[in-house]
Amino acid sequence: MTRRVVDVELGVLGLEPLDAPGDDQSGFSRPIWTWPRGGEEGSETDVSPLAHLLDGRFQRGASTDEGSPEVACDDPDALALAAVDGAASVAAPLGTRSPVNALARALGDWCLSGGTRAGFAEQVAGWRAQGFERLLCFDPVHLKPETDHAIVLGPRFLALSEAELDGLLDDLNPWLADDGMQAVRIGRQTYLLAQLRPDGIGPANADLQRGGAPLACLLNRNAGVFLNEERSDPVLRQWLTELQMWLYPQPLNDRRAAQGQPILSSFWPHGLSALSDEMPSPPAGERLILTDSPAVIAECDASVWQGDEVGAASEAIRAGRPVRVLLTEAAWCRLEGDVGGFQQELARIDAWLERLETECPGVRVRLDDGQGGVWQPESGWKRTWRRLLQRVGR
């Protein structure tokens, strides 16, 4: 009986082909945002799995309108959701509603941290019993002063430890409680719960219709662009000013400043959603989807990608079940300018691929960028010809 060969589709958002042009937006050249080229020694044993895949010819997806600087928010979670269905890149005008709401992302983060959908539903019921009706993503940010504005830098730049964040929330919550709010941490992410009051301030104001733009839109941009009359609510702007004034003199910031670390300037509230009992419950699918995206975990029949084990993937492969892997961390690192984190993430992916190839010899992996671009596998004759040329050149 012939064993069915299963292809593993590996989508790594934020990954670029090796010969891509310079990146004008980040200020870095593309080689910094790639993985070392393989094949220099002319032997597959000398080529890491990811480098081998990147040696294939890159075929770009359908072109999208890059537009002006006022357009295109490449939110990795939204892109990953689109990639599940094979859709094209998602572009959203700055300051629009996030395509991923806070409740869905919180559910995904809950599962990424080892929880279950049932457990999260119980937690939501508990919050509702305390009178909370609204939920927002509440990401810590650092505002880097420039000549006449401030640049938004995100959680990876701040690199707050869990102990630092938990200690700060312990101090922050009594201040928030006076206005019917509470901040909670789920995994690495922070969320804001709010009761609704006709005369409430900020997120607790019943008339507030939207939070801020998705965090992905803000990173390495001028904060003022997202706090103007067009893209923000006056009620929210006033509250953010009060929050920044409360944060500035906190002991945590004094300690970080003394150690040469960036201070926590503010939290960014976005993805505003009702704290509802109705949450996504997708039906089981034929293929196995592995991901690090909380949005995909929440909205799809997906499992958590574990960089240090391949059990779920190898089991699916042996059963002849299609496997789709969608990873967003590299894209988040690019948005934040975290070169070290980007390289570490690619190293994790490379090690995972090596384990998978050891566990499932002969597995075929197709690499794509999650936005329609695909690295075409190198044909056998071309690989042989390249190696001959390498030997002749020595």
C-alpha positions as CSV (number, residue, x, y, z in Angstrom):
1,M,0.0,0.0,0.0
2,T,1.4,3.4,-1.0
3,R,1.6,5.9,1.8
4,R,0.0,9.2,1.0
5,V,2.4,12.1,0.9
6,V,1.2,15.1,3.0
7,D,2.4,18.6,2.3
8,V,2.9,20.9,5.2
9,E,2.1,24.5,4.4
10,L,4.3,26.8,6.5
11,G,3.3,30.5,6.5
12,V,5.7,32.8,8.2
13,L,4.4,36.4,8.2
14,G,7.2,39.0,8.1
15,L,9.6,36.8,6.2
16,E,11.1,38.3,3.0
17,P,13.0,36.6,0.1
18,L,16.7,36.8,0.3
19,D,17.1,39.2,-2.7
20,A,14.4,41.6,-1.6
21,P,15.2,45.4,-1.9
22,G,15.9,47.7,1.0
23,D,13.1,48.5,3.5
24,D,12.5,52.3,3.4
25,Q,10.0,52.2,6.3
26,S,12.1,50.4,8.9
27,G,15.4,51.9,7.9
28,F,17.0,48.5,7.8
29,S,18.2,46.6,4.7
30,R,16.4,43.4,3.9
31,P,19.3,41.1,4.7
32,I,18.8,41.9,8.4
33,W,15.2,40.6,8.0
34,T,16.1,37.3,6.4
35,W,17.7,34.0,7.3
36,P,21.3,32.9,6.3
37,R,21.4,31.5,2.8
38,G,22.0,27.8,2.6
39,G,23.8,25.5,0.2
40,E,27.2,27.0,0.4
41,E,28.9,23.7,1.2
42,G,27.0,21.9,-1.6
43,S,25.5,19.3,0.7
44,E,21.9,19.1,2.1
45,T,23.4,18.2,5.5
46,D,25.0,21.6,5.6
47,V,21.8,23.4,4.8
48,S,19.3,24.3,7.6
49,P,15.7,23.4,6.7
50,L,14.6,27.0,6.6
51,A,17.6,28.1,4.5
52,H,16.9,25.3,2.1
53,L,13.3,26.5,1.7
54,L,14.4,30.1,1.2
55,D,16.7,29.0,-1.6
56,G,13.6,28.3,-3.7
57,R,12.4,30.8,-6.3
58,F,10.1,33.4,-4.6
59,Q,6.8,34.0,-6.5
60,R,4.9,37.0,-5.2
61,G,1.2,37.0,-4.7
62,A,-1.3,39.2,-6.3
63,S,-0.2,42.9,-6.1
64,T,-2.0,45.0,-3.6
65,D,-2.4,48.8,-3.5
66,E,0.3,50.1,-1.2
67,G,-1.4,53.5,-1.1
68,S,-0.2,56.4,0.8
69,P,1.3,56.6,4.3
70,E,-2.3,57.1,5.5
71,V,-3.2,53.5,4.4
72,A,-2.4,49.9,5.2
73,C,-2.3,48.5,8.6
74,D,-0.6,45.1,8.3
75,D,-2.0,43.6,11.5
76,P,-0.4,40.2,11.7
77,D,-3.5,38.7,13.4
78,A,-5.8,40.0,10.6
79,L,-3.3,38.8,7.9
80,A,-3.2,35.4,9.5
81,L,-6.9,35.1,9.6
82,A,-7.0,36.0,5.9
83,A,-4.3,33.4,5.2
84,V,-6.4,30.6,6.7
85,D,-8.8,31.0,3.8
86,G,-6.1,31.9,1.3
87,A,-7.2,35.5,1.0
88,A,-5.0,38.3,-0.1
89,S,-3.3,40.8,2.2
90,V,-5.5,42.9,4.4
91,A,-5.2,46.6,4.2
92,A,-7.2,48.9,6.5
93,P,-7.2,52.7,6.7
94,L,-5.5,54.0,9.8
95,G,-7.8,54.6,12.7
96,T,-10.5,52.2,11.6
97,R,-11.9,49.5,13.8
98,S,-9.6,46.6,14.4
99,P,-10.6,43.5,12.4
100,V,-9.8,41.5,15.5
101,N,-11.9,42.4,18.5
102,A,-10.7,42.2,22.1
103,L,-13.0,39.4,23.1
104,A,-11.7,37.1,20.3
105,R,-8.1,38.0,21.0
106,A,-8.5,37.4,24.7
107,L,-10.0,34.0,24.0
108,G,-7.1,33.2,21.8
109,D,-4.6,34.4,24.4
110,W,-6.4,32.3,27.0
111,C,-5.9,29.2,24.9
112,L,-2.3,30.1,24.0
113,S,-1.6,30.2,27.8
114,G,-3.0,26.6,28.2
115,G,-6.6,27.4,29.0
116,T,-9.7,26.0,27.3
117,R,-12.7,27.6,25.6
118,A,-15.0,26.4,28.4
119,G,-12.6,27.9,31.0
120,F,-12.6,31.2,29.3
121,A,-16.4,31.2,29.1
122,E,-16.5,30.7,32.9
123,Q,-14.1,33.6,33.3
124,V,-16.3,35.9,31.1
125,A,-19.3,34.9,33.2
126,G,-17.4,35.9,36.3
127,W,-16.4,39.3,34.9
128,R,-20.0,39.9,33.9
129,A,-21.2,39.0,37.4
130,Q,-18.9,41.8,38.6
131,G,-20.8,44.3,36.4
132,F,-18.2,44.5,33.6
133,E,-19.8,45.0,30.1
134,R,-16.9,46.0,27.9
135,L,-13.5,44.7,27.0
136,L,-10.5,46.3,25.2
137,C,-7.0,45.2,24.3
138,F,-4.7,47.3,26.6
139,D,-1.2,47.1,25.3
140,P,1.7,48.8,27.1
141,V,3.6,51.3,25.0
142,H,6.6,53.6,25.2
143,L,6.3,57.1,23.6
144,K,9.7,58.1,22.3
145,P,10.0,61.9,22.3
146,E,10.9,63.5,19.0
147,T,11.2,67.2,18.0
148,D,7.4,67.9,17.9
149,H,5.8,64.5,18.4
150,A,6.3,61.1,20.0
151,I,6.9,57.7,18.3
152,V,5.0,54.7,19.5
153,L,7.2,51.7,20.6
154,G,5.5,48.5,21.7
155,P,5.6,45.7,24.2
156,R,8.7,44.0,22.7
157,F,10.7,47.2,23.0
158,L,9.6,47.7,26.6
159,A,10.3,44.0,27.4
160,L,8.5,44.2,30.8
161,S,8.8,41.0,32.9
162,E,5.6,39.3,34.1
163,A,6.5,40.3,37.6
164,E,6.9,44.0,36.6
165,L,3.6,44.0,34.8
166,D,1.7,42.2,37.5
167,G,3.1,44.6,40.2
168,L,2.1,47.6,38.1
169,L,-1.4,46.3,37.6
170,D,-1.7,45.7,41.4
171,D,-1.0,49.4,41.8
172,L,-3.1,50.6,38.8
173,N,-6.3,48.7,39.5
174,P,-7.3,50.6,42.7
175,W,-7.1,53.8,40.6
176,L,-9.1,52.2,37.8
177,A,-11.7,50.8,40.1
178,D,-12.8,54.3,41.1
179,D,-14.1,54.6,37.6
180,G,-15.5,51.1,37.1
181,M,-12.5,49.5,35.3
182,Q,-10.0,46.8,35.9
183,A,-6.9,45.7,34.0
184,V,-6.1,41.9,33.7
185,R,-3.2,40.0,32.2
186,I,-3.9,36.9,30.0
187,G,-0.6,35.3,29.1
188,R,1.7,38.1,27.8
189,Q,-1.2,40.4,26.9
190,T,-3.1,42.9,29.0
191,Y,-6.8,43.7,28.8
192,L,-9.1,46.3,30.2
193,L,-12.5,45.5,31.6
194,A,-15.0,48.4,32.0
195,Q,-18.5,48.9,33.5
196,L,-20.7,51.2,31.5
197,R,-21.9,54.5,33.0
198,P,-23.7,57.4,31.4
199,D,-21.2,59.8,32.9
200,G,-18.2,57.4,32.9
201,I,-14.8,58.5,31.8
202,G,-12.8,56.9,29.0
203,P,-13.7,53.3,28.3
204,A,-16.3,53.3,31.0
205,N,-18.3,56.0,29.2
206,A,-21.5,54.3,27.7
207,D,-21.4,56.7,24.7
208,L,-17.9,55.6,23.6
209,Q,-18.3,53.8,20.3
210,R,-14.7,52.9,19.4
211,G,-11.3,52.4,20.9
212,G,-8.0,53.3,19.3
213,A,-6.6,52.0,16.0
214,P,-5.1,48.5,16.0
215,L,-1.7,48.5,17.8
216,A,0.0,47.3,14.6
217,C,-0.9,50.6,12.9
218,L,0.8,52.6,15.6
219,L,4.2,50.9,15.9
220,N,7.1,53.1,14.9
221,R,4.6,55.9,13.9
222,N,3.8,59.3,15.2
223,A,1.3,58.9,18.1
224,G,-0.4,62.2,17.3
225,V,-1.7,60.8,14.0
226,F,-3.9,58.4,16.0
227,L,-5.1,61.0,18.6
228,N,-6.6,63.6,16.2
229,E,-10.3,64.4,15.8
230,E,-10.7,62.0,12.9
231,R,-9.2,58.9,14.5
232,S,-10.0,59.2,18.2
233,D,-12.8,60.1,20.6
234,P,-12.4,63.1,22.9
235,V,-13.5,61.0,25.8
236,L,-10.8,58.5,25.2
237,R,-8.1,61.2,24.6
238,Q,-8.8,62.9,27.9
239,W,-8.6,59.6,29.8
240,L,-5.4,58.6,28.1
241,T,-3.8,61.9,29.3
242,E,-4.9,61.2,32.8
243,L,-3.5,57.6,32.5
244,Q,-0.1,58.9,31.3
245,M,0.0,61.4,34.2
246,W,-0.6,58.5,36.6
247,L,2.0,56.3,35.1
248,Y,4.8,58.8,34.8
249,P,5.8,59.0,38.6
250,Q,5.3,55.3,39.3
251,P,8.2,53.5,41.1
252,L,8.4,51.0,38.2
253,N,9.3,53.8,35.8
254,D,11.8,55.3,38.3
255,R,13.6,51.9,38.5
256,R,13.6,51.4,34.8
257,A,14.9,54.9,34.1
258,A,17.7,54.4,36.6
259,Q,18.7,51.2,34.8
260,G,18.6,52.8,31.4
261,Q,15.5,50.9,30.4
262,P,12.5,52.6,28.6
263,I,9.7,53.7,30.8
264,L,6.1,52.6,30.4
265,S,4.4,55.8,29.0
266,S,0.9,54.6,28.4
267,F,-1.4,51.7,27.6
268,W,-3.1,51.7,24.2
269,P,-6.8,50.6,24.3
270,H,-8.1,49.1,21.1
271,G,-10.4,46.3,19.7
272,L,-13.3,47.6,21.8
273,S,-16.0,44.9,22.2
274,A,-18.9,44.0,24.3
275,L,-18.2,41.4,27.0
276,S,-20.6,38.9,25.5
277,D,-21.3,35.3,26.3
278,E,-21.4,34.6,22.6
279,M,-18.0,33.6,21.5
280,P,-16.6,31.9,18.3
281,S,-17.0,28.1,18.3
282,P,-15.8,26.9,15.0
283,P,-16.6,23.4,13.8
284,A,-13.8,20.8,13.5
285,G,-11.9,21.0,10.1
286,E,-10.2,18.3,8.1
287,R,-6.8,19.9,8.2
288,L,-4.6,20.6,11.3
289,I,-4.0,24.3,11.8
290,L,-1.1,25.2,14.1
291,T,-0.5,28.9,14.9
292,D,0.8,31.4,17.4
293,S,-2.0,33.9,16.5
294,P,-4.7,34.4,19.2
295,A,-7.1,35.6,16.5
296,V,-6.7,32.4,14.5
297,I,-7.0,30.3,17.7
298,A,-10.2,32.0,18.6
299,E,-11.9,32.1,15.2
300,C,-10.8,28.8,13.6
301,D,-10.4,25.2,14.5
302,A,-6.7,25.7,15.3
303,S,-4.2,24.4,17.8
304,V,-1.3,26.2,19.5
305,W,2.0,25.9,17.6
306,Q,4.7,24.7,20.0
307,G,8.2,25.5,18.8
308,D,9.8,22.8,20.9
309,E,7.7,19.8,19.8
310,V,6.2,18.4,16.6
311,G,3.9,15.7,18.0
312,A,0.7,17.1,16.7
313,A,2.1,17.8,13.2
314,S,3.8,14.4,12.9
315,E,0.6,12.6,14.1
316,A,-1.4,14.4,11.5
317,I,1.1,13.7,8.7
318,R,1.0,10.0,9.5
319,A,-2.7,10.0,9.4
320,G,-2.7,11.7,6.0
321,R,-4.2,14.9,7.3
322,P,-3.2,18.2,5.7
323,V,-1.2,20.6,8.0
324,R,-1.2,24.4,7.8
325,V,1.2,26.3,10.1
326,L,0.7,30.1,10.4
327,L,3.2,32.1,12.5
328,T,3.0,35.8,13.3
329,E,5.8,36.5,15.8
330,A,8.3,37.4,13.1
331,A,5.9,40.0,11.7
332,W,5.4,41.5,15.1
333,C,9.1,41.7,15.6
334,R,9.5,43.5,12.3
335,L,6.8,46.0,13.1
336,E,8.6,46.8,16.4
337,G,12.1,46.8,14.9
338,D,13.2,43.9,17.1
339,V,15.9,42.3,15.0
340,G,17.1,40.1,17.8
341,G,13.6,38.7,18.4
342,F,13.1,38.2,14.7
343,Q,16.3,36.1,14.4
344,Q,15.4,34.1,17.5
345,E,12.0,33.3,16.1
346,L,13.4,32.2,12.8
347,A,15.8,30.0,14.7
348,R,12.9,28.4,16.6
349,I,11.1,27.7,13.3
350,D,14.3,26.3,11.8
351,A,14.7,23.9,14.8
352,W,11.0,22.9,14.5
353,L,11.5,22.0,10.9
354,E,14.6,20.0,11.7
355,R,12.6,18.0,14.3
356,L,9.8,17.5,11.9
357,E,12.1,16.2,9.1
358,T,13.7,13.8,11.7
359,E,10.3,12.6,12.9
360,C,8.7,12.4,9.4
361,P,11.4,11.6,6.8
362,G,10.4,12.7,3.3
363,V,7.9,15.3,4.5
364,R,7.3,18.0,2.0
365,V,7.1,21.6,3.3
366,R,5.9,24.5,1.3
367,L,7.0,27.9,2.6
368,D,4.9,31.1,2.1
369,D,4.8,34.6,3.5
370,G,1.1,34.5,4.6
371,Q,0.2,37.1,2.0
372,G,0.1,35.1,-1.2
373,G,3.9,34.9,-1.8
374,V,5.4,31.4,-2.1
375,W,8.9,30.0,-2.3
376,Q,8.8,27.5,-5.1
377,P,10.8,24.3,-4.2
378,E,14.0,23.9,-6.1
379,S,13.8,21.1,-8.6
380,G,16.1,18.1,-8.3
381,W,18.0,18.8,-11.6
382,K,18.5,22.4,-10.7
383,R,19.8,21.5,-7.2
384,T,22.2,19.1,-8.8
385,W,23.4,21.6,-11.4
386,R,23.9,24.3,-8.7
387,R,26.0,21.9,-6.6
388,L,28.2,21.0,-9.7
389,L,28.7,24.8,-10.3
390,Q,29.7,25.3,-6.7
391,R,32.3,22.5,-6.9
392,V,33.7,23.8,-10.1
393,G,34.1,27.3,-8.5
394,R,36.2,26.0,-5.6
